[in-house]
Amino acid sequence: MEKFIVEGANALQGGIEPSGNKNEALPVLAAVLLANETVTLNNVPDILDIRSMCGILEELGVGVERISPSSYAFDPTSLEKHSLESKKASSIRGSFLLAGPLLAKRGRVELPYPGGDRIGLRPVNVHLQAFQQLGVSIDDSQPGKFIMHADRLQGCYLQLEEASVMATENALMAAVTAQGKTTIYNAACEPHVQGLCHFLNLMGAKIEGIGSNMLQIEGVDALGGGEYRIQPDHTEVGSFIGLAAVTKSELTIKNAGVKHLSVICNMFEKIGIRTEADGDDLIVPKIQKRKVKTDIPGGIPKIDDSPWPGFPADLTSIITVTATQCEGAVLIFEKMFESRLFWVDKLISMGAQIILCDPHRVVVSGPSPLRGALVSSPDIRAGMALLIAALGAHGTTEIMNIQQIDRGYESIDQRLNALGGKIKRVPV
């Protein structure tokens, strides 16, 4: 176990490049199981969840070779098992993404209930409903475990009851080699879902409607291999925008994937933080208004999340800490996860003026001088928000449970120290 000791109130400066998108890398790693040839993946983030997923693939019999810190070669032709039994599988939510590919490839899968961040109930009903309509039989009679099998997956019309990202991805991976045509309506269309579609098409799948809420999949007999590059992580880009704003720094976010950033930049501008695009780089200037734009005719504005192309739920924690440093009041409305905002008591202990209205809503009034404190990271995004707060606060902050941050942000202490941050990683 480790913790961060952070000396705050230091301006940062320089350029930083986002890692590959974790939420794209995990389903792409799962989709490797569908290939009949070697697959090479580049720009893979070096984080705990990815290492766990690679370990699970190896346990299933997949050959995994790390070519460089961010590139891997996978040989799925030696896939042997259909059962996930290790602690790794129950510790990360991404392990449930292996259900679709294993059903398509082996016709059977046994796996534990998924783990991951405890930010709400996060049920898998939508996944199971999609599988059943594709012809899968599901046995959940054994505590903490699903057993699923199908003689042959059959294409069908799927209307998801919610635009679940992982359910869309699981249904996609099950459908690409199913017999006949599958339509997924109310599909999630986040950048990482689009990336998975492009990767599958690269290997020989036939997916149309990418980027929309209706995907059309024509089943093929088999998929080949290929080489693919994971897109930059737009959530990490949003985190760096918040970091620059809170520490009153100028940062250049290199190779940021600007085409996917409009809604993110617009929401930050709503609280007085502007950005400038320079090709595919994004610049966050040091001089900012940092003043919340009031709604016409003068009401408190609202920042709320929604499925893509709305503001990402993963950035509500980041924009909450950013709003503490902006003049005015803003309502943060997190509609998607019922426990996402419970972490704000830690920000309040650092001096933030925040009212927790209910599990989904907080009102932030600023600017609030932040001070160092002893806090603990409850999940990936709240952990990063606390690290941002610590870097902007006066005094010393100790952040416990930092393995949560490491699950989603690659070598974040080293990367931020290179910009002028003062973060020490020490054993507990």
Secondary structure, 3 states (H helix, E strand, C coil): CEEEEEECCCCCEEEECCCECHHHHHHHHHHHHHECCCEEEECCCCCHHHHHHHHHHHHHCCEEEEEECCEEEEEHHHCCCCECCCHHHHHCHHHHHHHHHHHHHHCEEEEECCCCCCCCCCCCHHHHHHHHHCCCEEECCCCCEEEEECCCCECCEEECCCCCHHHHHHHHHHHCCCECEEEEECCCCCHHHHHHHHHHHHCCCEEECCCCCEEEEECCCCECCEEEECCECHHHHHHHHHHHHHCCCEEEECCCCHHHCHHHHHHHHHCCCCCEEECCEEEECCCCCCECCCCCCCCCCEEECCCCCCCCHHHHHHHHHHHCCCEEEEEEECCCCCCHHHHHHHHHHCCCEEEEEECCEEEEEECCCCECCEEECCCHHHHHHHHHHHHHCECEEEEECCHHHHCCCCCHHHHHHCCCCEEEEEEC
